[in-house]
Every structure is written in C-alpha cells, then in structure tokens.
Amino acid sequence: MENNNSKPHAIMFALPYQGHVTITFVTTEYIHHQITKSSQPDYNTGDGDGRGDDDIIFAQARDSGLDMRCKTMSDGFPLDFDRMLNQGSIIKRNFVGFPAHGDELVGEFVKSDPLVSCLIADTFYTWASQIAQKYKLVNISFWTEPA
C-alpha cells in the first residue's frame, strides 16, 4: 500500500452550499454544522458547534481507506445567523472577506504539508487563481452548476 505521506495533496474550495466533496474540502463552519447535524449518529460525535470536529463528516470514508479530510473556516457570521434571509450579505462576504481567510488557510496548508500542489476552487471564486499563483500551486477551476 502506498505511503500516505507521499501522496500529492489538493485543497478544494466549493461555494458554501452542501454537496461538493473532494480531497481536503474547505467549507464554512456553518455548512459543516449543517452537515454534521444530519450525519449518522455513530459519526456525529462532535460538540455540535461546528468547530474542532472538522474531520467527522469523512469518518466513514477514512474507515474505508480513503484519505479525505475536511477543514472549516469562518464565513464571518455566527452559526445562528440566518443566511437565507441575508443572502446579499453572504454573497458579498464570499467575494470580499472570504479571499483573505482562504489565503491564510492555504498558506498554513502549504507550510505544514509540502505535498500540497493543487488548489481547486469554484469558478465563481476568481480570487483563487491569485492564491494558487502566490503559493505556486496548480489552479483548477470547477463549475458546480447541476447537469
């Protein structure tokens, strides 16, 4: 079996809505909280605040041998903030405040794991290409529109 430490590592930023999963999946604390609330009871062992139990949503995948990880970051709003009633604020934050948080997170990944070589981000995150260039990562843009 291949040594996990020699595998290339990609980071993925999806728009902060449930349903997009890949290698190290970066999502907001709020979406992580929503996912873990709906998880199977055996794997929903976090404290429910969406923080500190990031990898819980991929526990079953890891149990089956897949190296899937999750990392959360704040979208700038508390978990109980009503995102459906304030979509304008959420959209603005995704394109104004979120890039700085993303840059910081990618920088931490690159520093801690020299095998990080790729940044995958939703096409709407135009800022991702600048972050990928800054850290000398391959930049892949993906479109999440349903078929």
N, C-alpha and C positions, 0 to 999 in steps of 0.2 A: 504494500500500500504506500502511496506517495506521502512524503512528509508534509504535513500541513504548513510548516514554516517556509516551504519552498514554492508555494502556490502564489501566482500573481493575485493581487487584491484590487478589486474595483470598489468604488464608492458610488452610490446612486442617490440622487435627489429626485423624488417624484413630487408632483403637485400635492399639497397636503390634503388629499382625499384618500379614503381607504381603497385598497385593491391593487397596488403596484408593489411587487416584491422582487428583489434580486439579491445580490451578494451581501454588501453591507448597506442596508436600507436605512436611509436617514429620513425621519419623519418628525412631525411636531409632537410635542408632549401630549397635546390634545388628541390627535389621531391615535397615538399609541394608547392613551387611556381608553378611547372608544373600542379599539381592537381588543385590549386585554379584558374589558368588561364582557365582551362576547366570547372570550376564549373558553375552551373546555375547562371545567373546574380543576382537573388534575394539574393543569399548566398555568392556571391563574393564581399564582401564589404570591404575587407582589402585594404591596400595601395599598394599591388602588389609586395612588396619587399620580401615576404615570411617570414617576421619576425613580431612577435607581434600579429598576427591574426591566431594563431595556430589552434584554435578550429573551424574555419569557415567551414572546409570540413565536419564536422559532425553535422552542424547546423540542417539539416533535420532529422537526426537520433535522436538528442536530442528533437526536436519538437515532434517526435512520442513517446517519453518516454524512449528511450534507453540512458543509461549513457555511451556514447562513447566519448572519448577525444583524442586529438592529441597533441603531443609535438615535437618540432623540435630541432635539434642540428646541428651545422655546420659539414660539411664533410671536412672542411679545405680549400675549394676552394671558390672563389666568385661565385655568381649565374650565371654570364655570361661566366664562364669557360666552354670550350667545352669538356664535359665529353666523348662524343662519339669518339673524336679524341685522347683522352688521357686516354684510359681505363686502361692502365698499372699503371698510377699514381693513378687512382681512386681505383683500386683493392688493391694496396699497402697501401693506406691510410686507407681502410676499415679494414685492419688487423694490422696496426701499430699505427696510431693515433686515430682511432675511439674508441678502448677499453678504453682509458683514459677519453674521453668525455662521454662514456657510464657509466663508473664507477661514475663519478661526477654526472651525471643526476640521476642515480638510488639512489645514496646517498641522493640527495635532495628530491626525492620522499619518501624514507623511513623515513627521518627526518620529513617531512611535513604530511605524511599520514601513521599512524601506522598500517593501514589495508592492506598495500602493503605486499603481501605474496608470490608472484609468479613472476618469470622472464621467459618470453617466448622469445626465440631467434632462428633465422635461424640456422640450423645445421652448416653452414659454419662459424658462429661466435663461435669459440671454446673458446674464452675468456669469454663468458657469464657465463659459469659454475663457474669460479673463482669469478666473481662478485656476482653471486647468493649465493655462499658459504660465501663470505665476509659479506653479509647483511642478512644471514640466511633466504634466500628465496628458495622456491621450484624452481628448474630449469627444464624447459621443452624445449626440442629441437624440432624444426619442420622443415620439408623438404618442400620446396616450388616448387619443380620440377613439371611442369604441368603433368596431367594424360595422 
